[in-house]
Amino acid sequence: MTQDPRTAKPAPFPTKPARRGPPPLSSRISPQVAKLAAKSGAMDPSLAERWAEVAGVDLARLCRPLALKRQKNAVTLEVAVSSGAAAMRVQYAQNQLLARARTALREPRLTRLSIRQAGAQVAEGRNWASRRVTAEAEAPSPAPRPARNPAEALERLRAAIASHRR
């Protein structure tokens, strides 16, 4: 039983094994980024992730950590708040917050708290706005359908102005 030379497959020839892929970029960059973050006073990511348990649920809604500033004999924790009322509340709980952060960071020199008012635009992205949202709050109404013609658009505009004046 011989094979037809037209359908016979050529003999495989030896090839080199496949190359390994490059090492993950994070393994090379992470130590350098950590060194730069420590020099610049950037916040430890582990503290930012655990902020709710470190600060407590109530304070975590009002503020978030920004940076650790190191001086000669002291370390200052800088936090951002969304409003003046939130800043006052965080200031009242300053000793409790510093004690919890001191143990979480294992930093005995952490003795100062700096409060920076960041404004509502920062708070919206981080879910710690100054006003409380309740479960029974109304859902936003759906957008109205587009006007079919300019007359209908003008009538809607007049109605909106009239309702706004009342």
Buried (B, 14 or more C-beta within 10 A) or exposed (E): EEEEEEEEEEEEEEEEEEEEEEEEEEEEEEEEEEEEBEEEBBBBEEBEEBBEEBBBEEBBBBBBBBBBEBEEEEBBBBBBBBBEEBBEBBEEBBEEBBEBBBEBBEBEBBBBBEBBEBEEEBBEEBEBBBEEEEEEEEEEEEEEEEEEEEEEEEEEEEEEEEEEEE
